[in-house]
Amino acid sequence: MTAVLAADPGMPLVLPLLPGERWWGGASAEGRSMPYAAGYSFDLRDLLGNQGMPLLLSNRGRWVHSTGTFTFAVGEDTLTVTPHRPGAVVEYGSGFGDLRGAYRDVLARYYPASGTLPAPLLFTAPQYNLWIETVFEPTQQKVLDYAERLLAEGFPPGVLMIDDQWSNDYGNWTFHPGRFPDPAGMVAELHRLGFAVMLWLVPYVTPDSPTARTLHDAGLLLCDPADRDRAAVGHWWNGWSSALDLGNPKTVAWLQGVLGTLRTEFGIDGFKFDGGDAEWWRRLGVADPEAYTLAWNRIGLAWPLNEYREAWRTAGLPLAQRQQDKYHLWEGRFGIESLIPNALAQAVTGHAFTCPDMIGGGEFRFVPAEDGEGFDPELFVRYAQIAALFPMMQFSAAPWRVLDAEHLAIVRDAARLHAAFGAEILAAANASAKTGDPVQRPLAWAYPEHGYEDVTDQFLIGDDLLVAPVTLRGARTREVHLPPGTWRADDGTEHTGPALVTVAAPLARLPHFRRITSD
């Protein structure tokens, strides 16, 4: 028997916990804490720079959902969900069996699968972002040199992203004429080499620029709540900016027109839609900042070649969702140990089309030069292997610049492995677009009756490919939980599950297994 009920508007929902009940959901950046232990609490007004859903699910077939943000707390015997808006309604469902049953019911009710997916090339080939190599000084020559060197080093072509400062100003999304003297010719050459081309942008506008004045006069910028005659100005990671009023349909139409011009005049294929964090809109006085994050997310639906980092209520939509920027670290929320748990958190909250951060870490201050203090080639290799069989894989720091020949060869193999599995990954993504089931699955989702709730360092792609990367410094073996059935490893050995097996994992190996018979 199933039931869906609602708490009184604006009132906390208090659910007594069932025996053995564990909960997932909320903010994908908190994947390392899932399933949540007693004493854990979280406020969904801070998504920690990544995807968020007002959604919680349990391994006992229950879910909690709201259209607005809430704070939740897991106690010894209760789950308490407190909405932030007085009129908000928190609904909860029960009787859906297990984590998979709860997922399928709540996603079908509120976030049905769209039937479409982002551009196939995002799944079938590696992505290459110029951020680490160009930081705030990209140029046409640097872009072409990077692309040509990729091919010369034996990396497969894929999606190439030109990051921050390719434009004149924020909001003036035209190529900087000094850095990019012939952007159409550059894009044509990249296409000839086999790359699709994306550009970085944000919903911010350089204040007191000609573009800002024009947009303000047209009513397309957010106004200062204290003075409607002035554009609001706020601080983000690159300084001070005004903001597009994404609650105004005319603003969205203006931006889509600008992006369309980049496609028709220069051949640009898509965009990395950065920023848009709810905290930014909140600082500017927006009454419903999460609605503006969602509006920013929805702009990308017009572009199959897209990427987002922060998102709100985008489950089921054909958007590529990258993890928050990571550091060049093994441990912690910003280390590589967080990559798989956060991907599984994305999965159980309905974000099927996921990408880890740039290999080695996308926070440029923590990716030193080749002779810089603190750079770890083993970390770079293991990072590449973790990403290799994710739905998407993204490079930035040039492997040939930071690695010696031995480590470079292993990373090259990881990139080629992703391309070799591209058709299978794409097939899983196509299936997800139709059914809503995640591409990258926790064992607890796929095998709910076997007690895999705390297995968060390995994953499944679809039903039959199990991936168990090494995430610990210096490790040359690892334990792998094999579900029921017969599994053939990448080294040809066969294992019968359910079983916990220890496999060799030398630096050049990414342990992965194919299910060849079910139980």
Legacy VTK file of the C-alpha trace (Angstrom):
# vtk DataFile Version 3.0
C-alpha trace
ASCII
DATASET POLYDATA
POINTS 519 float
0.000 0.000 0.000
1.318 3.455 -0.904
0.421 6.849 0.500
1.278 10.478 -0.238
0.504 13.025 2.450
1.353 16.649 3.187
2.307 18.451 6.343
0.425 21.603 7.295
1.659 24.586 5.206
4.757 26.165 6.663
5.001 23.652 9.480
7.850 21.220 10.126
7.404 17.624 9.099
8.558 15.117 11.712
8.818 11.513 10.576
9.614 8.717 13.024
12.433 6.647 11.510
11.727 3.065 10.531
14.082 0.272 11.678
17.276 0.388 9.621
16.138 3.444 7.655
18.806 5.541 5.899
18.319 8.798 3.980
19.887 10.454 0.903
19.259 13.688 -0.999
19.364 17.465 -0.714
22.710 18.902 -1.844
24.906 16.797 -4.124
28.059 18.404 -2.675
27.288 16.550 0.565
27.671 13.124 -1.019
30.380 12.122 1.457
27.773 12.376 4.237
25.190 10.172 2.481
23.432 8.168 3.700
23.056 10.539 6.598
23.919 9.569 10.139
22.088 10.639 13.275
23.075 14.176 14.219
23.408 15.398 10.640
21.566 18.556 9.562
21.676 20.751 6.467
20.153 24.001 5.184
19.306 23.885 1.468
19.730 27.632 1.115
23.449 26.892 0.731
24.102 24.297 -1.971
27.894 24.552 -1.564
28.307 25.487 -5.213
26.602 22.455 -6.737
23.243 20.899 -7.570
20.400 20.911 -5.080
16.994 19.288 -4.871
14.280 19.768 -2.215
14.112 16.001 -2.038
15.025 13.246 0.424
14.748 9.487 -0.153
15.123 6.462 2.097
16.055 2.817 1.703
12.697 1.936 3.234
10.767 3.282 0.256
9.894 6.718 1.603
10.495 10.188 0.184
10.080 13.818 1.206
9.618 16.628 -1.316
8.950 20.371 -1.307
8.917 23.024 -4.021
11.023 25.296 -1.804
14.132 25.132 0.327
14.138 23.575 3.768
16.393 22.600 6.620
16.439 18.957 7.606
17.888 17.145 10.582
18.392 13.439 11.172
17.950 12.417 14.776
18.272 9.100 16.540
14.594 8.334 15.963
13.200 11.063 13.693
13.726 13.001 10.486
12.660 16.638 10.791
12.110 18.783 7.709
11.466 22.500 8.263
10.409 24.617 5.256
11.750 28.148 4.995
8.682 29.844 3.506
5.558 30.229 5.656
3.200 28.844 2.996
5.433 26.058 1.750
4.023 22.547 1.734
6.208 19.539 2.440
4.845 16.290 1.017
5.976 12.798 1.849
5.317 9.408 0.326
5.674 5.913 1.741
5.181 2.314 0.715
7.506 2.277 -2.293
9.680 -0.586 -1.095
13.266 0.648 -1.227
15.562 3.436 -2.426
14.943 2.619 -6.080
11.176 2.493 -5.592
11.126 5.817 -3.749
13.338 7.367 -6.446
11.160 6.196 -9.310
7.939 7.345 -7.686
8.987 10.830 -6.608
10.880 11.576 -9.841
7.930 10.462 -11.971
5.582 12.665 -9.938
7.588 15.892 -9.943
10.529 15.572 -12.361
9.623 13.193 -15.175
12.304 12.277 -17.669
12.413 14.714 -20.566
13.082 12.084 -23.208
16.139 13.984 -24.419
19.749 14.208 -23.329
22.651 16.641 -23.734
24.823 16.449 -26.852
26.117 12.882 -27.390
29.720 14.058 -27.762
29.726 14.977 -24.067
29.463 11.246 -23.303
31.438 9.615 -26.096
34.673 11.628 -25.924
36.667 13.501 -23.280
36.061 17.182 -22.664
38.908 19.675 -22.575
38.568 22.961 -20.713
41.203 25.661 -21.263
40.833 27.099 -17.749
43.989 25.752 -16.114
46.210 26.428 -19.113
44.990 29.977 -19.874
43.350 31.144 -16.588
42.306 34.755 -17.326
44.347 35.148 -20.497
42.967 32.895 -23.241
44.036 33.694 -26.780
43.280 32.283 -30.169
46.797 30.906 -30.511
46.745 29.256 -27.078
43.461 27.549 -27.930
44.735 26.201 -31.239
48.052 25.144 -29.726
46.275 23.202 -26.966
43.988 21.418 -29.426
46.820 20.496 -31.787
48.989 19.266 -28.923
46.147 17.071 -27.627
46.028 15.255 -30.928
49.803 15.069 -31.226
49.949 13.449 -27.772
47.417 10.820 -28.802
44.353 12.101 -26.968
41.026 11.704 -28.776
39.290 14.894 -29.925
36.114 15.893 -28.110
34.500 18.983 -26.642
36.809 21.980 -26.186
35.776 24.770 -23.801
37.202 28.299 -23.932
36.874 29.674 -20.425
36.871 33.072 -18.690
38.014 36.312 -20.402
37.495 35.313 -24.040
35.049 38.238 -24.246
35.328 42.017 -24.077
33.434 42.310 -20.760
31.013 40.242 -18.726
27.693 40.706 -20.448
29.342 41.873 -23.672
29.613 38.392 -25.119
31.707 39.206 -28.167
35.232 37.961 -28.784
38.030 40.196 -27.520
39.548 41.441 -30.811
43.108 41.528 -29.482
43.060 37.990 -28.095
40.920 36.498 -30.852
41.615 38.268 -34.154
39.777 35.643 -36.262
37.349 33.682 -34.075
35.397 32.260 -36.999
38.600 30.932 -38.536
39.677 29.497 -35.184
36.385 27.664 -34.692
36.454 26.351 -38.245
39.936 24.948 -37.662
38.864 23.342 -34.385
35.926 21.746 -36.160
38.294 20.431 -38.835
40.430 18.878 -36.101
37.367 17.088 -34.701
36.430 19.332 -31.760
33.101 20.881 -30.824
33.524 24.325 -29.245
31.932 25.740 -26.099
32.280 29.192 -24.542
32.118 30.101 -20.849
29.657 32.743 -19.636
27.923 33.978 -16.485
24.675 35.895 -15.846
26.676 38.907 -14.654
27.470 42.212 -16.344
30.532 44.417 -15.857
29.111 47.477 -14.033
29.211 50.913 -15.620
30.158 49.407 -18.971
28.353 50.386 -22.188
26.568 47.023 -22.089
25.454 47.583 -18.490
24.085 51.020 -19.281
22.222 49.757 -22.339
20.725 46.811 -20.483
19.754 48.953 -17.512
17.989 51.476 -19.735
16.110 48.583 -21.350
15.021 47.232 -17.955
17.003 43.999 -18.294
19.212 44.313 -15.183
18.270 43.664 -11.584
17.598 46.895 -9.734
18.846 47.872 -6.310
15.975 47.083 -3.887
16.612 50.402 -2.120
16.708 52.466 -5.325
14.871 51.163 -8.375
16.651 53.704 -10.565
20.011 52.022 -9.967
21.260 48.630 -11.054
22.119 46.309 -8.197
25.829 45.520 -7.838
27.217 42.559 -5.949
30.509 40.758 -5.373
31.329 37.341 -6.795
34.597 35.426 -7.220
35.819 37.721 -10.013
34.895 41.038 -8.408
31.884 43.339 -8.641
29.118 42.997 -11.221
25.535 43.795 -12.008
23.178 40.933 -12.834
20.767 40.024 -15.584
17.146 40.083 -14.449
16.339 36.498 -15.350
12.816 36.937 -14.046
12.140 39.130 -17.073
11.346 37.135 -20.257
12.792 39.984 -22.335
16.172 39.483 -20.625
16.169 35.790 -21.442
15.210 36.533 -25.054
18.027 39.100 -25.302
20.609 36.618 -24.014
19.414 33.812 -26.266
19.733 36.217 -29.178
23.325 37.023 -28.237
24.181 33.326 -27.958
22.476 32.614 -31.254
24.668 35.231 -32.923
27.767 33.463 -31.617
26.523 30.307 -33.273
25.588 31.831 -36.626
28.565 34.182 -36.999
31.348 32.064 -35.508
30.098 28.473 -35.398
30.041 28.132 -31.590
28.395 24.835 -30.626
27.402 25.421 -27.006
28.077 27.066 -23.685
29.375 26.475 -20.187
26.800 28.303 -18.067
28.784 29.151 -14.938
27.685 31.105 -11.859
24.042 31.652 -11.122
24.464 30.532 -7.509
21.449 31.208 -5.318
23.658 32.975 -2.785
24.586 35.557 -5.436
20.935 36.392 -6.152
20.226 36.456 -2.419
22.952 39.063 -1.866
21.309 41.244 -4.522
18.000 41.189 -2.689
16.060 38.779 -4.917
13.018 37.527 -3.016
13.250 33.992 -4.447
16.925 33.466 -5.339
16.504 29.764 -6.126
13.987 30.693 -8.834
16.701 32.749 -10.534
19.126 29.826 -10.367
16.478 27.657 -12.014
15.853 30.338 -14.653
19.595 30.346 -15.437
19.519 26.551 -15.686
16.594 26.581 -18.085
18.420 28.841 -20.530
20.706 25.908 -21.266
17.814 23.765 -22.497
18.091 25.536 -25.853
21.671 24.269 -26.180
22.293 20.490 -26.197
26.000 21.232 -25.713
25.764 22.735 -22.217
27.295 22.540 -18.764
26.209 23.698 -15.302
27.852 23.624 -11.901
25.117 25.005 -9.605
21.551 23.976 -10.280
18.241 23.916 -8.474
15.319 21.579 -9.207
16.761 20.401 -12.535
16.247 16.658 -12.060
15.166 14.967 -15.261
16.342 17.792 -17.521
18.891 17.310 -20.347
21.637 19.334 -18.687
25.258 18.331 -18.126
25.990 18.753 -14.429
29.619 19.184 -13.386
30.788 18.780 -9.803
31.983 21.811 -7.847
35.622 22.859 -8.318
38.011 20.536 -6.521
41.513 21.097 -5.184
44.635 19.070 -5.928
43.999 16.934 -2.844
43.263 13.330 -1.979
40.991 13.806 1.015
38.120 15.988 2.176
35.169 17.682 0.539
37.431 19.129 -2.169
39.601 16.039 -2.667
39.293 13.184 -5.117
37.765 10.954 -2.442
34.608 13.080 -2.860
34.197 12.441 -6.602
32.311 9.150 -6.454
30.141 9.945 -3.384
29.090 13.259 -4.930
28.337 11.575 -8.255
26.135 9.059 -6.458
24.406 11.935 -4.651
23.773 13.560 -8.037
22.377 10.255 -9.273
19.867 9.666 -6.482
18.574 13.240 -6.784
17.763 12.844 -10.477
20.830 14.407 -12.120
21.696 11.670 -14.586
24.123 13.465 -16.874
27.060 14.059 -14.576
30.687 15.095 -14.918
33.436 15.123 -12.273
35.523 18.245 -11.943
38.549 18.818 -14.182
41.184 16.112 -13.791
43.689 17.097 -11.141
41.317 19.704 -9.711
39.722 22.744 -11.324
40.661 25.258 -8.634
43.660 26.722 -10.427
45.448 27.978 -7.310
45.826 24.365 -6.206
47.105 22.926 -9.487
50.754 24.023 -9.496
53.090 24.117 -12.459
55.076 21.028 -13.444
57.855 21.877 -10.969
55.533 23.418 -8.398
55.485 22.343 -4.776
52.695 19.923 -3.924
51.905 18.506 -7.353
51.285 14.752 -7.171
51.411 12.742 -10.434
49.835 9.723 -8.718
46.830 11.853 -7.764
46.520 13.091 -11.355
46.583 9.513 -12.675
44.020 8.219 -10.185
41.823 11.261 -10.851
41.864 10.438 -14.579
41.004 6.813 -13.871
38.100 7.774 -11.610
36.724 10.000 -14.365
37.372 7.569 -17.211
34.138 5.601 -16.789
31.968 8.382 -15.408
29.240 9.474 -17.830
31.567 12.370 -18.712
35.303 13.042 -18.377
36.933 16.479 -18.383
40.568 17.587 -18.649
42.021 21.047 -18.153
45.635 20.988 -16.933
47.638 19.730 -19.910
48.802 16.195 -19.008
51.971 16.545 -21.096
52.940 19.671 -19.137
52.542 18.236 -15.655
53.451 14.555 -16.104
56.475 12.502 -17.032
56.258 9.946 -19.836
55.211 7.042 -17.592
52.321 8.852 -15.924
51.315 10.553 -19.176
50.912 7.179 -20.879
48.541 5.970 -18.133
46.434 9.132 -18.354
46.315 8.842 -22.151
45.051 5.275 -21.731
42.316 6.532 -19.389
41.144 9.034 -21.993
41.142 6.351 -24.674
39.248 4.005 -22.341
36.494 6.581 -21.981
36.268 6.904 -25.763
36.245 3.103 -26.140
33.289 2.855 -23.733
31.604 5.903 -25.262
28.918 4.001 -27.159
27.956 2.039 -24.035
27.892 5.151 -21.861
25.791 6.951 -24.476
23.358 4.032 -24.626
22.944 4.219 -20.839
22.368 7.983 -21.106
19.740 7.486 -23.811
17.979 4.950 -21.634
18.091 7.364 -18.698
16.590 10.143 -20.802
13.590 7.887 -21.430
13.148 6.173 -18.060
14.586 8.686 -15.602
16.780 6.023 -13.965
20.329 7.221 -13.226
23.207 6.441 -15.569
25.715 6.132 -12.723
24.170 4.061 -9.952
24.943 3.339 -6.307
24.940 -0.338 -5.453
22.259 0.452 -2.841
20.000 1.694 -5.662
20.584 -1.260 -7.990
20.715 -4.018 -5.338
18.572 -2.686 -2.496
18.249 -5.995 -0.658
21.975 -6.611 -0.153
22.990 -3.964 2.398
25.182 -1.785 0.176
24.103 1.523 1.716
27.621 2.451 2.830
29.411 1.432 -0.387
30.224 4.857 -1.797
33.584 4.353 -3.528
32.414 2.268 -6.491
29.513 2.528 -8.920
27.579 0.941 -11.741
27.030 2.278 -15.246
23.667 0.868 -16.192
23.125 -2.638 -14.867
26.177 -4.489 -16.089
29.338 -2.369 -15.762
30.808 -2.062 -12.258
33.682 0.398 -11.723
35.928 0.382 -8.637
38.648 3.058 -8.972
41.429 3.619 -6.462
40.876 6.774 -4.399
43.576 6.333 -1.725
47.136 7.579 -2.010
49.643 4.760 -2.429
47.048 1.990 -2.663
47.923 -0.885 -5.001
45.023 -3.163 -4.065
41.423 -2.473 -3.287
38.382 -4.277 -1.961
35.424 -4.532 -4.314
31.839 -5.374 -3.423
30.509 -7.603 -6.194
26.705 -7.960 -6.337
24.990 -11.248 -7.236
25.979 -12.828 -10.530
29.161 -13.661 -12.373
31.481 -10.744 -13.061
34.414 -10.707 -15.468
37.162 -8.253 -14.528
39.211 -6.126 -16.881
42.117 -8.522 -16.342
40.004 -11.498 -17.499
39.412 -13.096 -14.092
35.889 -14.100 -13.142
34.231 -13.746 -9.760
30.894 -14.911 -8.396
28.909 -12.572 -6.202
27.692 -11.541 -3.840
31.226 -11.316 -2.545
33.830 -8.952 -1.194
37.004 -9.491 -3.201
40.450 -7.921 -3.058
41.957 -7.134 -6.454
45.351 -5.890 -7.545
45.323 -2.216 -8.525
48.759 -1.148 -9.745
49.007 2.430 -10.860
48.182 1.590 -14.467
44.982 -0.316 -13.632
41.393 0.895 -13.274
39.520 -2.125 -11.868
36.195 -2.635 -13.636
33.921 -5.611 -14.083
31.344 -6.801 -16.583
28.343 -8.812 -15.380
28.135 -11.835 -17.632
25.390 -13.741 -15.797
22.825 -12.628 -13.232
22.099 -14.497 -10.004
LINES 1 520
519 0 1 2 3 4 5 6 7 8 9 10 11 12 13 14 15 16 17 18 19 20 21 22 23 24 25 26 27 28 29 30 31 32 33 34 35 36 37 38 39 40 41 42 43 44 45 46 47 48 49 50 51 52 53 54 55 56 57 58 59 60 61 62 63 64 65 66 67 68 69 70 71 72 73 74 75 76 77 78 79 80 81 82 83 84 85 86 87 88 89 90 91 92 93 94 95 96 97 98 99 100 101 102 103 104 105 106 107 108 109 110 111 112 113 114 115 116 117 118 119 120 121 122 123 124 125 126 127 128 129 130 131 132 133 134 135 136 137 138 139 140 141 142 143 144 145 146 147 148 149 150 151 152 153 154 155 156 157 158 159 160 161 162 163 164 165 166 167 168 169 170 171 172 173 174 175 176 177 178 179 180 181 182 183 184 185 186 187 188 189 190 191 192 193 194 195 196 197 198 199 200 201 202 203 204 205 206 207 208 209 210 211 212 213 214 215 216 217 218 219 220 221 222 223 224 225 226 227 228 229 230 231 232 233 234 235 236 237 238 239 240 241 242 243 244 245 246 247 248 249 250 251 252 253 254 255 256 257 258 259 260 261 262 263 264 265 266 267 268 269 270 271 272 273 274 275 276 277 278 279 280 281 282 283 284 285 286 287 288 289 290 291 292 293 294 295 296 297 298 299 300 301 302 303 304 305 306 307 308 309 310 311 312 313 314 315 316 317 318 319 320 321 322 323 324 325 326 327 328 329 330 331 332 333 334 335 336 337 338 339 340 341 342 343 344 345 346 347 348 349 350 351 352 353 354 355 356 357 358 359 360 361 362 363 364 365 366 367 368 369 370 371 372 373 374 375 376 377 378 379 380 381 382 383 384 385 386 387 388 389 390 391 392 393 394 395 396 397 398 399 400 401 402 403 404 405 406 407 408 409 410 411 412 413 414 415 416 417 418 419 420 421 422 423 424 425 426 427 428 429 430 431 432 433 434 435 436 437 438 439 440 441 442 443 444 445 446 447 448 449 450 451 452 453 454 455 456 457 458 459 460 461 462 463 464 465 466 467 468 469 470 471 472 473 474 475 476 477 478 479 480 481 482 483 484 485 486 487 488 489 490 491 492 493 494 495 496 497 498 499 500 501 502 503 504 505 506 507 508 509 510 511 512 513 514 515 516 517 518
